[in-house]
Amino acid sequence: MKRAVLAVLIIAGLVAGYFLIGSNGSAEASQGKKAPINLSLDRERYSPTDTMVLTVTNNGNETVTVGYPFELYREENGEWVKVNVDLMFIQSVVQLEPGKSWTQKVSLSQLKLSSGHYKIVKKVSTQQMTLTVSAEFYVEG
């Protein structure tokens, strides 16, 4: 009985997290409400030598933790393929209070990206779980 209750709670938490955060980092959750955590970029299109500015915004009711590491994916034949990001990240974390934002600059020249459609993914932690937020962008030129 305890296992069944635990399984239901885990599934409910995963489903709730998916709908709260969304699958693409969009600021809007279902029914027009803001997602508790949002990842946005300063623009949608970049050249391979630009500096991208990421902004993580905490629209939720509790403090979250975010760090510098990120994952990068490139769309190839309709599938997201992980890009090897050969960078070392600062291992510090930022406590982001409700209503606050944090920015991070990413030098695209260090990533040596070719033209294409990309998605950047970051992990954000609450006291209860780790969430994934993402934003899509294009590299041209």
C-alpha positions as CSV (number, residue, x, y, z in Angstrom):
1,M,0.0,0.0,0.0
2,K,2.8,2.4,0.9
3,R,4.6,1.7,-2.4
4,A,1.4,2.5,-4.3
5,V,0.9,5.8,-2.5
6,L,4.6,6.7,-3.1
7,A,4.4,5.8,-6.8
8,V,1.3,8.0,-7.2
9,L,2.9,10.9,-5.4
10,I,6.1,10.7,-7.6
11,I,4.0,10.5,-10.8
12,A,1.9,13.5,-9.7
13,G,5.0,15.5,-8.8
14,L,6.6,14.8,-12.2
15,V,3.4,15.7,-14.1
16,A,3.0,18.9,-12.0
17,G,6.6,19.8,-12.6
18,Y,6.2,19.3,-16.4
19,F,3.2,21.6,-16.5
20,L,4.7,24.2,-14.2
21,I,8.0,24.5,-16.0
22,G,7.0,23.6,-19.5
23,S,9.1,21.8,-22.0
24,N,10.7,24.8,-23.7
25,G,11.4,27.3,-21.0
26,S,8.4,29.4,-22.0
27,A,7.4,32.1,-19.6
28,E,3.8,31.1,-19.9
29,A,2.4,28.0,-18.3
30,S,-0.9,26.4,-19.0
31,Q,-3.9,28.8,-18.9
32,G,-1.8,31.9,-19.3
33,K,-0.1,31.7,-15.9
34,K,3.6,32.5,-15.5
35,A,5.8,29.5,-15.0
36,P,7.5,29.6,-11.6
37,I,11.0,29.5,-13.2
38,N,11.8,30.9,-16.6
39,L,15.0,30.9,-18.8
40,S,15.1,33.6,-21.4
41,L,17.7,34.9,-23.8
42,D,18.5,38.4,-24.8
43,R,17.6,37.6,-28.4
44,E,16.7,34.7,-30.7
45,R,19.5,34.9,-33.3
46,Y,23.2,35.1,-32.9
47,S,26.4,35.0,-34.9
48,P,29.0,32.5,-33.9
49,T,31.1,35.2,-32.2
50,D,28.3,36.9,-30.2
51,T,27.9,36.8,-26.4
52,M,24.6,35.4,-25.3
53,V,22.9,36.7,-22.2
54,L,20.8,34.2,-20.3
55,T,18.3,35.3,-17.6
56,V,16.8,33.0,-15.1
57,T,13.7,34.5,-13.4
58,N,12.1,33.1,-10.3
59,N,8.3,33.7,-10.6
60,G,7.6,31.2,-7.9
61,N,7.0,31.5,-4.2
62,E,10.2,29.9,-2.9
63,T,13.9,30.6,-3.2
64,V,15.6,28.4,-5.9
65,T,19.2,27.6,-6.5
66,V,20.9,28.0,-9.9
67,G,24.5,27.6,-11.1
68,Y,26.7,28.3,-14.1
69,P,26.7,24.9,-15.8
70,F,24.4,24.3,-18.8
71,E,23.9,21.8,-21.5
72,L,23.6,22.6,-25.2
73,Y,21.6,20.7,-27.9
74,R,21.5,21.1,-31.6
75,E,18.5,20.2,-33.7
76,E,19.4,17.6,-36.3
77,N,16.7,15.9,-38.4
78,G,14.0,16.9,-36.0
79,E,15.9,15.5,-32.9
80,W,17.8,17.3,-30.2
81,V,21.4,16.0,-30.2
82,K,23.7,17.0,-27.3
83,V,26.6,19.2,-28.2
84,N,29.9,18.6,-26.4
85,V,30.5,21.8,-24.4
86,D,34.2,21.7,-23.7
87,L,34.1,24.3,-20.9
88,M,34.9,24.4,-17.3
89,F,32.2,26.0,-15.1
90,I,32.5,27.9,-11.9
91,Q,31.1,25.6,-9.2
92,S,29.3,28.3,-7.2
93,V,25.5,28.5,-6.9
94,V,23.2,31.5,-6.7
95,Q,20.2,31.6,-4.4
96,L,17.4,33.3,-6.4
97,E,14.6,34.7,-4.2
98,P,11.0,34.9,-5.4
99,G,10.5,37.7,-7.9
100,K,14.3,38.0,-8.6
101,S,16.3,37.4,-11.8
102,W,19.9,36.3,-12.4
103,T,21.9,36.7,-15.6
104,Q,24.8,34.8,-17.1
105,K,26.9,35.6,-20.2
106,V,27.9,32.9,-22.6
107,S,30.6,33.6,-25.2
108,L,29.5,31.7,-28.3
109,S,33.0,32.0,-29.8
110,Q,34.3,29.6,-27.1
111,L,31.7,27.0,-28.1
112,K,32.7,27.1,-31.8
113,L,29.1,26.6,-33.0
114,S,28.1,26.1,-36.7
115,S,24.9,27.6,-38.1
116,G,21.8,25.9,-36.8
117,H,18.9,25.7,-34.3
118,Y,20.0,25.2,-30.7
119,K,18.6,24.8,-27.2
120,I,20.3,25.7,-24.0
121,V,19.3,23.8,-20.9
122,K,19.9,24.7,-17.2
123,K,19.0,22.9,-14.0
124,V,17.3,24.8,-11.2
125,S,16.7,23.3,-7.7
126,T,14.0,23.9,-5.1
127,Q,14.0,22.3,-1.7
128,Q,11.9,19.5,-3.1
129,M,13.2,18.8,-6.6
130,T,15.5,19.7,-9.5
131,L,13.8,21.3,-12.5
132,T,15.0,21.7,-16.1
133,V,14.4,24.9,-18.0
134,S,15.4,25.7,-21.6
135,A,15.4,28.3,-24.3
136,E,15.9,27.9,-28.1
137,F,18.0,30.1,-30.4
138,Y,19.6,30.2,-33.8
139,V,23.2,30.6,-34.9
140,E,23.6,32.2,-38.3
141,G,26.7,33.0,-40.3
